[in-house]
Amino acid sequence: MAPDATAGPSVQDGDEEIDFSDIVARFAIKFDEGLDDVIVVDNVPQIMQDRQQRLFETIIKRFKSHAGIDVPIDGMHIPYGEDGNSKGYIFIELRSPADATLACRLMDDYPFDKRHRFAVNRFTDIEKLANLDEEYQEPPAEEYQDREHLKSWLLDSSGRDQLVMCRNDDVQIAWHNRSSPPEIGHERQRWTESYVQWSPLGTFLTTFHRQGIALWGGASWERFMRFAHPGARLVDFSPNEKYMVTWSPEPIAIPDGAPQGPQFFAPDDEGNRVAVWDVRTGHLLRTFPVAQQGEQGKGGAAAPAFQWPLLKWAGDDKYCARVVPGKQISVYELPTMGLLDKKSIAIEGVVDFEWCPLSDKDKDAIEAWGDGTNPAKGARKPRENMICFWLPEVANQPARTSVMSIPSRDIVRSKNLFNVSDAKIHWHPQGDYLCVKVDRHTKTGKSLFCNFELFRMREKDFPVESVELKDPVTAFAWEPQGSHFAVISSNDPNLGVQAPGITVKTQLNFFHIDPKKGDFRLQKMIDGKTFNTVFWSPKGRHVVVATLGSGQKFDLEWYDVDFNLELRQGNAATDAAEDVKLIGSGEHYGITDLEWDPSGRFVATSASVWRHTLENGYAIWDFKGQELQKHVLDRFKQILWRPRPRSLLSKDQMKAVRRNLRDIGKQFEAEDEAEESQLALKNRELYERVLEEWRAWRSRAKKELAEMRQDLGREVVALPEQLEEEATETVQEWLEEILEETEEVIVG
């Protein structure tokens, strides 16, 4: 009988069969089931069969507009029940598994209409769950693990601020002390590969690595989240830290076998450079292409210079937007990152735009109003987000700046501008005012001057006034908690000349609202300076002006713009210029950076090795310009104050603090004096210990010298009396006491 051809290998003549099952299993060919490109979309509207074509066409359009996926209509199948209605889900066979991955990421939880929100899954994932035991078994309860409080630094009993410092390869988190050097709380080597950055509310510390970005927080600085964006060099957070944008100069590349999931890039992200992430979950929301300067863009033209941030955020984190110069402003809704109303705002010629910030009152109104379904009693409806954009002059049409409400897209205010060379938009940090700084050219076109178009955004119809400055403006800054703004201007012919040894002369101008007229006026002009930057205290009133980036000048000056506020007791000043007083000055050689602490009490200046190698280090000043500490540190790179979130105190509690400020201040002053006393005692102990060590060394050296001379047969010579005397230190203290004081008035 012939052997069976399908039987396994065997050996004749009584030998036992050889088992090849392990080899067959090892080298078995796994066939592609061909279902990786099939997805199941649940929560689809239930329809009758006569409406199937219309539903398919609508779903195809939504997939194309929201996710950029082409869905073949012949790959769609919807099952129907016995009653003729569909079952509420649909099978879609896409063109590739990559499209299926993208659809699961972008179309899951997509709002199809008011009552239906898609749930998208792979067909293979659902098939894996088909044979599960239908009997419910309660999973074992996981042991609760208490996570560290991300805002624990706010519980410091002394109310100290934190700061981060980078030096060499070390990163240090330290507590700031008024008199003594910062107290190191945490330190790591090679914590970052370039620099560090705080999130806007101080919750996270951002570090940069070749593999991507990492966020750290809590008392022990554990890693909170990491984001796989290789080579990322820039990070921008939304105002409330919900979202994060990263940029890398290297285009995204998807290698073979790359991990898949909501935290990783998909094939459709390849070639892009900007990514948007959800901070809490680590999920990737969307990526954008950005052409680098010098690369060839659309139409063969060279790409313009890259501007950061690419996306600008609304104050409530609901929207972000980007400008396509000359064409449109694209506003995206969060967290879907889909276009608002599914289309961009077409504005021909648009150059730039900025979002209106939210004030503390606006944020309180948003919290009280909630989603609008059940607002708190007496809560006022918060105003819409607003953007300001400007258009240049085209043909016979003047330039224009406009304010638009979002999401309604209504233009609430516009102003025509003439002879415009350039414009910059400056919102007040509380959204109370808007300044459009307009650089205008004269009719001859040979010189420039500046105008400020000032919008009062809290008044009816948003009145606008113009303030003219005859000279070009090099710096502008609003007072964060007030109505002043500071301007640095210059009429120096060397302005704009980049050459060593040239110092440009500038003027410092302070503007304020005239309490009698109600409009903005020049309060005081200070000439003959070299300053080029303005830094307001976060609490307002005090300002530092500095000369940065110069090889010859390193001047610092502190000004108080309400110097007579306490004396006036709320009354209007007779001479507004007298309210602006120079309260301190200083110099920091090689200064490259300056930053106020969140409380507005201290200023940190630094000289970074990234700019030069001369006397690197940092200094701490108080708000009046008195230098408290200075540390010269080799290879010093960076120092940053840790931001603070909004206060949780109510308005009544804040008023109580202001009323009792003197008593509370005495408590902190006593603590500062105790700290200084302890520091002096520590220095005294150090001095005495070093002195004792020197005395012991001197005694030992004398003894060894005498023994050496005796061994050589020489006469032991006594040292001079002045060397035999013990080193002493004489301290004279003069006490002045007033025995009697009289006051005599002489009438001339």
Buried (B, 14 or more C-beta within 10 A) or exposed (E): EEEEEEEEEEEEEEEEEEEEEEEEEEEEEEEEEEBBBBBBBBBBBBBEEEEBEEBBEEBBEBBEEBBEBEBEEEEBEBEBEEEEEBEBBBBBBBEEBBBBBBBBBBBBEBEBEEEBEBBBBBBBEBEEEEEEEEEEEEEEEEEEEEEEEBBEBBEEEEEBBBBBBBBEEBBBBBBBBBBBEBEEBBEBEEBBEBBBBBBBBBBBBBBBBEBBBBBBBBEEBEEBBBBBBEBBBBBBBBBBBBBBBBBBEEBBEBEEEEEBEBBBBBBBBEEBBBBBBBBEEBBBBBBBEBBEEEEEEEEEEEBEEBEEBBBBBBBBBBBBBBBEEEBBBBBBBBBBBBBBEEEBBEBEBBBBBBBBBBBEBBBBBBEBBEEEEEBEEEBEEBBBBBBBBBBBBEEEEBBBBBBBBBEEEEEBBEBEBEBBBBBBBBBBBBBBBBBBBBBBBEEEEEEBBBBBBBBBBBEEEBEBEBBEBEBBBBBBBBBBBBBBBBBBBBBBEEBEEEEEEEEBBBBBBBBBBBEEEEEBEBBBBBEEBBBBBBBBBBBBBBBBBBBBEBEEBBBBBBBBBBBBEEEEEEEEBEEBEEBBBEBBEBEBEBBBBBBBBBBBBBBBBBBBBBBEEEBBBBBBBBBEBEBBBEBEBEBBBBBBBBBBBEEEEEEEEEEEEEEEEEEEEEEEEEBBEEBBEEBEEEEEEEEEEEBEEEEEEEEEEEEEEBEEEEEEEEEEEEEEEEEEEEEEEEEEEEEEEEEEEEEEEEEE
